[in-house]
């Protein structure tokens, strides 16, 4: 990657499906699956993927503090 290349950054944020929790042996965590699809669709694009999935987390209690770690300026 040259210094002129840009990276498309993606945040995969959520609960168990984002974290990768599943009982099926062939299960692929969401972020891994999504990155594969993005690379097929845009092979010349460089992707930076951040995964923040916590099984059992609730939107009403825990999402805002976790999201603020990624985008602290939005929550000040």
Secondary structure, 3 states (H helix, E strand, C coil): CCCCCCEEEEEEEECHHHHCCCCCCCCCCHHHHHHHHHHHHCCCCEEEEEEEECCCCCCCCCHHHHHHHHCHHHHC
